[in-house]
Structure formats: C-alpha cells, structure tokens
C-alpha cells in the first residue's frame, strides 16, 4: 500500500483531490507542531484490523503451545531481548501475546508501545551489572518528617 504525504494546508485547500487519492493509497497529513493525521478508507482499515486480529490470535496460540519458537522469533524482531535471561524472555513472550490480544480486542495499540518500551528498559538494566545489582537488592524505605503546609 502506497502512502502519500501531504500537509494539512494542502488538504484544506484541495480536499477533493486528496480524498480522490484515497482510492489507491493512504494519506498522511503533516501538521506543524502537532502529530500527523492518517487518512484511509474505512474498508481498508477494517481489513487491516481483521488481519491484525487474526495474527494476534495466531501468536497467542503459538506462545501457549510453542513458546520457545515464539521466543526465538521475538529475539529476531526485537534484538534487545537478547539481554533478557531465559525466564524473563519466557515472561516477555507470554505477556506480549496477551498484550497484543487485549489491544486488538479494543482497537487501541498505545499500551503495546508502552509495554515494549518498558521491556526494553528492563533489557537495558541487564546490560549494566552495577545497575542490576542496585535494582535487584532490597529497597530501603525511609520516612521523612511531616511535610509543611505550603504558604498561601
């Protein structure tokens, strides 16, 4: 699928031309100081959503019945998983499949991006022995005194 990039200003000046481009491609509208907008036909988006849901169900099934194979595949897709110990990788595989299934069921994928960000941070901790030692040890909880009321 081809993706055409236009500016929001172009869309506002020539909406019919840009809507006509949606017959054969998606359109990304770039905006100044704001995230881009993605325009696509609803039938294409429905097809993508259905395909993604099927892939998610397949991955969930594979992670339950063949976790080692899924783990190997995820190591290729996300090279930073190489730093995860085997037990952490197994947990990542199982949680990743569940996270994708949950996201697909509600059509919201920001939690998947956050999930991957957090696991990558975990892998980064395993690359630094001193940080790993600090974060793996007990956390000393101290209680300070009473917090004074702010003036005003």
C-alpha atoms as a printed R data frame, in Angstrom:
    type eleno elety resid chain resno       x       y      z
1   ATOM     1    CA   UNK     A     1   0.000   0.000  0.000
2   ATOM     2    CA   UNK     A     2   1.373   3.335 -1.047
3   ATOM     3    CA   UNK     A     3   1.267   6.181  1.469
4   ATOM     4    CA   UNK     A     4   1.171   9.729  0.188
5   ATOM     5    CA   UNK     A     5   2.262  12.590  2.410
6   ATOM     6    CA   UNK     A     6   0.510  15.949  2.220
7   ATOM     7    CA   UNK     A     7   0.248  18.927  4.504
8   ATOM     8    CA   UNK     A     8  -2.905  19.807  6.357
9   ATOM     9    CA   UNK     A     9  -2.897  23.107  4.462
10  ATOM    10    CA   UNK     A    10  -2.988  21.216  1.134
11  ATOM    11    CA   UNK     A    11  -5.936  19.186  2.383
12  ATOM    12    CA   UNK     A    12  -7.813  22.308  3.434
13  ATOM    13    CA   UNK     A    13  -7.175  23.980  0.062
14  ATOM    14    CA   UNK     A    14  -7.828  20.918 -2.155
15  ATOM    15    CA   UNK     A    15  -9.898  18.381 -0.203
16  ATOM    16    CA   UNK     A    16 -11.465  16.691 -3.275
17  ATOM    17    CA   UNK     A    17  -8.065  15.968 -4.824
18  ATOM    18    CA   UNK     A    18  -6.715  14.458 -1.633
19  ATOM    19    CA   UNK     A    19  -9.854  12.412 -0.981
20  ATOM    20    CA   UNK     A    20  -9.542  11.059 -4.544
21  ATOM    21    CA   UNK     A    21  -6.020   9.840 -3.680
22  ATOM    22    CA   UNK     A    22  -7.578   7.593 -1.027
23  ATOM    23    CA   UNK     A    23  -8.817   5.238 -3.748
24  ATOM    24    CA   UNK     A    24  -5.299   3.868 -4.233
25  ATOM    25    CA   UNK     A    25  -3.357   4.924 -1.168
26  ATOM    26    CA   UNK     A    26  -3.458   6.175  2.368
27  ATOM    27    CA   UNK     A    27  -2.684   9.822  3.029
28  ATOM    28    CA   UNK     A    28  -0.645  11.181  5.907
29  ATOM    29    CA   UNK     A    29  -1.352  14.812  6.661
30  ATOM    30    CA   UNK     A    30   1.661  16.516  8.238
31  ATOM    31    CA   UNK     A    31   0.909  19.346 10.665
32  ATOM    32    CA   UNK     A    32   3.209  21.895 12.224
33  ATOM    33    CA   UNK     A    33   3.682  21.417 15.952
34  ATOM    34    CA   UNK     A    34   1.191  18.542 16.092
35  ATOM    35    CA   UNK     A    35   1.134  14.825 15.331
36  ATOM    36    CA   UNK     A    36   0.371  13.837 11.754
37  ATOM    37    CA   UNK     A    37  -3.083  12.638 10.755
38  ATOM    38    CA   UNK     A    38  -3.606   9.386  8.843
39  ATOM    39    CA   UNK     A    39  -6.466   9.221  6.346
40  ATOM    40    CA   UNK     A    40  -7.570   5.923  4.878
41  ATOM    41    CA   UNK     A    41 -10.684   4.301  3.541
42  ATOM    42    CA   UNK     A    42 -12.731   2.514  6.181
43  ATOM    43    CA   UNK     A    43 -12.877  -0.742  4.197
44  ATOM    44    CA   UNK     A    44  -9.066  -0.924  4.092
45  ATOM    45    CA   UNK     A    45  -8.820  -0.155  7.788
46  ATOM    46    CA   UNK     A    46 -11.422  -2.840  8.578
47  ATOM    47    CA   UNK     A    47  -9.418  -5.367  6.534
48  ATOM    48    CA   UNK     A    48  -6.202  -4.394  8.354
49  ATOM    49    CA   UNK     A    49  -7.920  -4.711 11.698
50  ATOM    50    CA   UNK     A    50  -9.316  -8.141 10.839
51  ATOM    51    CA   UNK     A    51  -5.905  -9.346  9.623
52  ATOM    52    CA   UNK     A    52  -4.180  -7.983 12.724
53  ATOM    53    CA   UNK     A    53  -6.698  -9.696 14.994
54  ATOM    54    CA   UNK     A    54  -6.072 -12.999 13.220
55  ATOM    55    CA   UNK     A    55  -2.308 -12.628 13.510
56  ATOM    56    CA   UNK     A    56  -2.709 -11.771 17.192
57  ATOM    57    CA   UNK     A    57  -4.789 -14.904 17.832
58  ATOM    58    CA   UNK     A    58  -2.205 -16.978 15.978
59  ATOM    59    CA   UNK     A    59   0.643 -15.501 18.029
60  ATOM    60    CA   UNK     A    60  -1.281 -16.098 21.252
61  ATOM    61    CA   UNK     A    61  -1.858 -19.741 20.293
62  ATOM    62    CA   UNK     A    62   1.795 -20.222 19.329
63  ATOM    63    CA   UNK     A    63   3.034 -18.581 22.534
64  ATOM    64    CA   UNK     A    64   0.946 -21.012 24.591
65  ATOM    65    CA   UNK     A    65   1.907 -24.157 22.678
66  ATOM    66    CA   UNK     A    66   5.369 -23.318 21.269
67  ATOM    67    CA   UNK     A    67   6.823 -20.595 23.497
68  ATOM    68    CA   UNK     A    68  10.457 -21.395 22.612
69  ATOM    69    CA   UNK     A    69   9.799 -20.876 18.885
70  ATOM    70    CA   UNK     A    70   7.989 -17.603 19.541
71  ATOM    71    CA   UNK     A    71  10.837 -16.532 21.840
72  ATOM    72    CA   UNK     A    72  13.356 -17.185 19.074
73  ATOM    73    CA   UNK     A    73  11.269 -15.173 16.621
74  ATOM    74    CA   UNK     A    74  10.862 -12.295 19.048
75  ATOM    75    CA   UNK     A    75  14.627 -12.231 19.632
76  ATOM    76    CA   UNK     A    76  14.988 -11.588 15.899
77  ATOM    77    CA   UNK     A    77  12.211  -8.981 15.836
78  ATOM    78    CA   UNK     A    78  13.444  -7.224 18.990
79  ATOM    79    CA   UNK     A    79  17.228  -7.731 19.245
80  ATOM    80    CA   UNK     A    80  17.351  -6.159 22.712
81  ATOM    81    CA   UNK     A    81  15.584  -9.274 24.093
82  ATOM    82    CA   UNK     A    82  18.979 -10.966 23.778
83  ATOM    83    CA   UNK     A    83  19.851  -9.347 27.117
84  ATOM    84    CA   UNK     A    84  16.859 -10.845 28.908
85  ATOM    85    CA   UNK     A    85  17.573 -14.011 30.904
86  ATOM    86    CA   UNK     A    86  15.640 -17.075 29.718
87  ATOM    87    CA   UNK     A    87  12.998 -16.828 32.456
88  ATOM    88    CA   UNK     A    88  12.443 -13.135 31.670
89  ATOM    89    CA   UNK     A    89  12.217 -13.899 27.946
90  ATOM    90    CA   UNK     A    90   9.561 -16.536 28.639
91  ATOM    91    CA   UNK     A    91   7.590 -13.977 30.650
92  ATOM    92    CA   UNK     A    92   8.008 -11.389 27.869
93  ATOM    93    CA   UNK     A    93   6.714 -13.842 25.229
94  ATOM    94    CA   UNK     A    94   3.650 -14.751 27.253
95  ATOM    95    CA   UNK     A    95   2.836 -11.152 28.215
96  ATOM    96    CA   UNK     A    96   3.470  -9.861 24.684
97  ATOM    97    CA   UNK     A    97   0.912 -12.234 23.212
98  ATOM    98    CA   UNK     A    98  -1.636 -11.291 25.894
99  ATOM    99    CA   UNK     A    99  -0.961  -7.575 25.450
100 ATOM   100    CA   UNK     A   100  -1.479  -7.808 21.685
101 ATOM   101    CA   UNK     A   101  -4.687  -9.777 22.122
102 ATOM   102    CA   UNK     A   102  -6.041  -7.220 24.585
103 ATOM   103    CA   UNK     A   103  -5.067  -4.319 22.333
104 ATOM   104    CA   UNK     A   104  -6.652  -5.915 19.280
105 ATOM   105    CA   UNK     A   105  -9.867  -6.541 21.209
106 ATOM   106    CA   UNK     A   106 -10.313  -2.838 21.980
107 ATOM   107    CA   UNK     A   107  -8.561  -1.396 18.923
108 ATOM   108    CA   UNK     A   108  -6.058   0.649 20.940
109 ATOM   109    CA   UNK     A   109  -2.363  -0.090 20.484
110 ATOM   110    CA   UNK     A   110  -0.661   2.583 22.594
111 ATOM   111    CA   UNK     A   111  -0.441   0.120 25.508
112 ATOM   112    CA   UNK     A   112   1.578  -2.247 23.267
113 ATOM   113    CA   UNK     A   113   4.091   0.524 22.550
114 ATOM   114    CA   UNK     A   114   4.340   1.239 26.293
115 ATOM   115    CA   UNK     A   115   4.746  -2.484 27.021
116 ATOM   116    CA   UNK     A   116   7.640  -2.735 24.551
117 ATOM   117    CA   UNK     A   117   9.241   0.423 25.934
118 ATOM   118    CA   UNK     A   118   9.136  -0.980 29.473
119 ATOM   119    CA   UNK     A   119  10.561  -4.360 28.495
120 ATOM   120    CA   UNK     A   120  13.343  -2.682 26.516
121 ATOM   121    CA   UNK     A   121  14.207  -0.683 29.644
122 ATOM   122    CA   UNK     A   122  14.320  -3.972 31.564
123 ATOM   123    CA   UNK     A   123  16.731  -5.402 28.990
124 ATOM   124    CA   UNK     A   124  18.899  -2.298 29.330
125 ATOM   125    CA   UNK     A   125  19.134  -2.873 33.079
126 ATOM   126    CA   UNK     A   126  20.542  -6.355 32.399
127 ATOM   127    CA   UNK     A   127  23.354  -4.782 30.345
128 ATOM   128    CA   UNK     A   128  24.679  -2.873 33.368
129 ATOM   129    CA   UNK     A   129  25.818  -5.185 36.186
130 ATOM   130    CA   UNK     A   130  26.032  -2.370 38.747
131 ATOM   131    CA   UNK     A   131  22.550  -1.082 37.963
132 ATOM   132    CA   UNK     A   132  21.216  -4.647 38.011
133 ATOM   133    CA   UNK     A   133  22.771  -5.197 41.449
134 ATOM   134    CA   UNK     A   134  21.260  -1.981 42.804
135 ATOM   135    CA   UNK     A   135  17.796  -2.638 41.396
136 ATOM   136    CA   UNK     A   136  17.818  -6.320 42.406
137 ATOM   137    CA   UNK     A   137  18.609  -5.627 46.045
138 ATOM   138    CA   UNK     A   138  16.278  -4.591 48.832
139 ATOM   139    CA   UNK     A   139  14.937  -1.074 48.698
140 ATOM   140    CA   UNK     A   140  15.360   0.893 51.876
141 ATOM   141    CA   UNK     A   141  12.225   2.816 52.605
142 ATOM   142    CA   UNK     A   142  12.704   5.840 54.764
143 ATOM   143    CA   UNK     A   143  10.071   8.113 56.111
144 ATOM   144    CA   UNK     A   144  10.835  11.769 56.351
145 ATOM   145    CA   UNK     A   145   9.275  14.188 58.691
146 ATOM   146    CA   UNK     A   146   5.988  15.867 58.250
147 ATOM   147    CA   UNK     A   147   5.689  17.951 55.098
148 ATOM   148    CA   UNK     A   148   4.917  21.557 55.949
149 ATOM   149    CA   UNK     A   149   1.814  23.214 54.545
150 ATOM   150    CA   UNK     A   150   2.654  25.423 51.554
151 ATOM   151    CA   UNK     A   151   2.349  29.132 52.199
152 ATOM   152    CA   UNK     A   152  -0.680  30.927 50.902
